[in-house]
Amino acid sequence: MTVIDTLFGRLNGATVDPFFSNKKVNGCIVSKKNVFSTPFGELIPQFETEDIGRRERKPVYFYKSGAVKTLPLQHQTKVKTPFGEISAELITFYESGALKRIFPLDGKLSGFWSWQNESMLAEESGLDTPAGYIKAKLLSVQFYEHGELKSLALWPGQKATISTPYGEKEFRKGAAFYENGTLRSFEPQKKTEIPTPIGTMVAFDNEPNGIHGDLNSLQFDNTGLVSGLSTIDNEVSVYFPGGGRQIFKPGVKNNVCGDERKVTVPLKIRFDKGAVHFNNSTPFRLDLYSFDVRKHTRKTSMPAYTCTG
């Protein structure tokens, strides 16, 4: 057993993992109760397992400097943040000791314990975000090093309402913010008409990222203008200065369960430095090209993830 000194206090009863090249501890399993006194409240590193959702002791990990990087907690604990108290089972930190990310639950998924089982344990949390107060089951919350809210992720099936440059909108999956508190992106709960530099478009991603809320399909620059979106409902004709045109539209792929069901692949559009990009296209300057946004007619279905028969 080893004793390790940290920014938050002494860690007793540690069994260390391999060392970094500078002889600092990479990580350790803790077998005794310790209480860390932190600006975010008293935190007890996990030292034993108690329930089916957490079947193993998880390591405390460190930076090469010795600062705590990842801290699994013995019990779900209320953590103090500038945006309200958030329940946590796992916390990550910046090397300075500032909060980086909070995970309200930290279960071990397996064939016997699914994310659906885990989500049933999740409780609603209130969060006073720069875009308004929300209450939902949070998957994770991330902060900038100086304490500002960076992003939040919701459990599948959850939704909430936030203020955007274009009014109040419902979102799912996640939302992200610039360091000054301006909304950076969110995942629309439903198809959302939004003005863009090339015309009004319908923003919606039928298969959005659900792992974290750092990058979402409807994005804004720091002045509140649309800087990117995904659409399954629009196609765009680009007219060249000397004549001719090129059409960009959503794609089609097989559903995960087989080729009997076709689903739409969103057209991803990005606005940057006075130009527009379609998927991975070369940039089309807004002052040189003309654009025509039209409704995209498709013969596809929404994705399905349960395969029967």
N, C-alpha and C positions, 0 to 999 in steps of 0.2 A: 504494500500500500504506500501511496505517495501523498505528500501534502503540496498543493500548488497555490501560490499566491496570485490573485487576479485583481483587476481594478475594482471589483465588487466585493472582495473579501477572500478569506482563505477557504480552499476547497480540500476537505479531508476525505480520506478513504478512497483515493483515486487509483485506478489501475490504468497505466498509461499505454497508449498506442505508440507506434514507432515515432522517433524524434524527427524533426526537421533537420536540415543540414547544419543549422546554426545551434543545434542541441536543444532547441525549445520543443515543448511537447506539442504534437500534432492534435491529439485528442485523448480523452480518457473516459472510462466507465466509472461511475460513482457508486459506492456501496454504503455510504453513510449519509445521514441527513445533514445538510448544510443550509444556511440561510444567507442569501446575498442581500445586502442593503443597497438599493439602487435608487436613482432619481425617479424610477417608474414604479416603485413599491418593493416590498420584500418578495424575493423570488427563491424558490427551493428547487435546485437541480434534481432531476429524476434520479432516484437511487434504488427503486424497486418497481416491479410491475404489479398492477392491482386488478385489471379487468381484461375482458376478451379483446377489446379494441386496441389495447396497447400490450402486446404479448412479449415484448422484449425491452430491456433497458437500452436506451439510445445514448450515444456518446456526447459529451460536451466537446466541441471542437474549438481550436484556438488559431489565431493568426501567428505568423512567425515571431512577432514581437511579444507573444504571450497573452495578448488581449483576447477575451472571449469572442468567438465568432458565431457559434451556434449553441443555444441553450435549451434542451428539453426540460420541461418542468414536471415535478412530481404530480401536482394537481393542476387542474384548470384554474388559472389565477387572473384576477382583474389587474390589468396593466394600465397605469396612468399615461395618457397622451394629451397633447394640446387639443384634441378633437373629441375627447371623452374617454371613459374607461372601456377597454376592450379585453374580453376574455382570451387567455392564451394558454396553449399547451406547448408551443414551441416558439422561440424568439431568435432572430438573428440580429447581430449588431455590426455597426461599422467598427473599424479598428480603434476609433476614438472613444468607443463606448456608447455612441448614440444609437438609438433604435433604428434598425433597417427594415425588418419585416416581422409581422406578427401573424401566427397561424392559430386561430381559435381551437382547432382540433389537429391532432397529429397521430391518427391511427395508422396501423399497418394493414394495407389492403392485401387480400389474398382470395383464394377460391372460396374461403369460408367467411370472409369479411369484405363486403363490397363497398363502393362509395355510397350506395344507397343506404346501407347499414350505418355508415359513418354520418351521412347527412341527417339521419333521424336523431342523432345525438346533438346536432347543431342547434343553437339557440339564437334567436334574433338579437342583434346588437344595434344600438343607436349610435350614429356617427354624425358629428356636426361638420360636414365637409364645406369647402369654399363655395360649392354649388348648391348648398342647402342641406338641411337635416334629412338623413335617410335612416330607415330601420329595416333590416333584412338579415338573413343568415350569411355571414361573411366567411369566405374561404380563406382570404388573406388580406392584409393591409400593409402597404409599403410606404416608407417615409424617405425624404431627402435627409442628408446628414445633419442639416441645421434644424430639422424637426418638422418641416412642411410636409403635407400629405402628397405623396407621389402617385399612388394608385390604390385601387381596391378591387377585389374580385368577389363575386357572389357565387353561392352554390347553384348548381343547375336547378332550373325551375323557379329561382328567385327573381324578383324585379323590384325596382325602386324608381322614384322620380327625382330628377335634378333640374336645376336651372341651366339653360344653355344660351348662347348668343341669339338663338331663334325661339326662345320661349321654353316652357317646361316640357320635358320629354321623359318618357319611360325608358329605362335601360335594363339590360340583362348582362350577364357575364362580368362586365367590369367598366370602370371609368378611370381616367388618368388626368393628372393636373401638371401644369408648369409650376416651377418653384415659387412664382409670385401668386399662385392660387388660381390662375386662369385655366379654364377647362381645356385639356389637350386632346382628349378623345373619349368616346363612349360607344357602347354596343347597343344600337337601337333595339328595343323590344319588338317593334313592328316597323313596317315599311314607312319611311319618313321622307317627305318632300323637303328638299333643302336647296337654297340658291348656291350656285357655284360660278366660277369665272367663265364657264362656257354655257350656262343655262341651268334651269331648275332640273334636278335629278332626284330619283327615288333611291335613298340609301338603305340597304339591307343586305346582310350576309347570311345565307342559309346554313352555313357551317362555320361559325366564328370560332376563334381560339377560345378555349374555356379553361386553360391551365392557369393563366394569370390575367390581371387587368391592365398590364403595362401598355399594350398596344391594341387598340380597338379599331373597328372598321370605319367609323366616322370620326375624322380627325380635323383639328383646327390649328391655325397658327396662333402666335401669342397676341394677335390683335382681334381674334375671334372669327376670322374668315376661314372658310372650308379649305383645308390643305390636302385632304385625301378622303376617299370613300370607296366602298364596294357596292355594286349594284347588280341585281339579277333582272331588273325591269327596264333598263335603258341600253340602247346602243348609240354610238356616236359616229357620224360621218365627218371626216377631216378633209377639207377642200384645200388643195394646193394652190399657191399663188399663180402658177403658170397653167393651171388646169389639171383635171384629174382629182380623184379622191381615194381615200382609204377608209374602210369601215371597221370599227372595233365593236365587238359584241361579246356578251357572256358566252362561255363554252358549255359543253355537255360531257358528262362522264357517266360510267355505270355506278349504280348504287353499290354500297359495300356488300350487299347480299346477292348480287348477281346482275347480269346484263338485261334482265327483263324489265328493270326499272331504271329510267334515266333521270339524272338530277343535273341541275344547272351549276356551272362553275362561275362564281361571280367575276365580273369585270372590275378590276382594281384600277383606280384612277388616282393620280397624285399630281398636285400643283406645286411647282417649285421654281423660283427665280423667273417668273414671267412666262413659264412654259407648262405644258401638261404632258404627263406620261400615261400611257395605257398599258397595264400589266408591265412588261419589261421593255416597252418600245423606246425608241429614241425620243428626245423631247420635241414637242411641237410648240413653237413660240406663239403666244397668244396674239401678238401684233402682226404676225405674218400669215397665219392660217385662219380659215373660217371653220366654224363648228356647228353641226346640226344634231341636237339631242332628240332622239325619237324613242317611242315605246318599243320595247323588245318583245316580240311574240315568241313564246316558247311552248313546247309540248313535253314538258318534263314535270316531275313531281318533287315534293320536298324530300330531303334525305330521310331514310328509315334505317334504324340500327338493330331492329329485332327481326331475325330471319326465322321463318317458320316453314314447315313442309319439307 
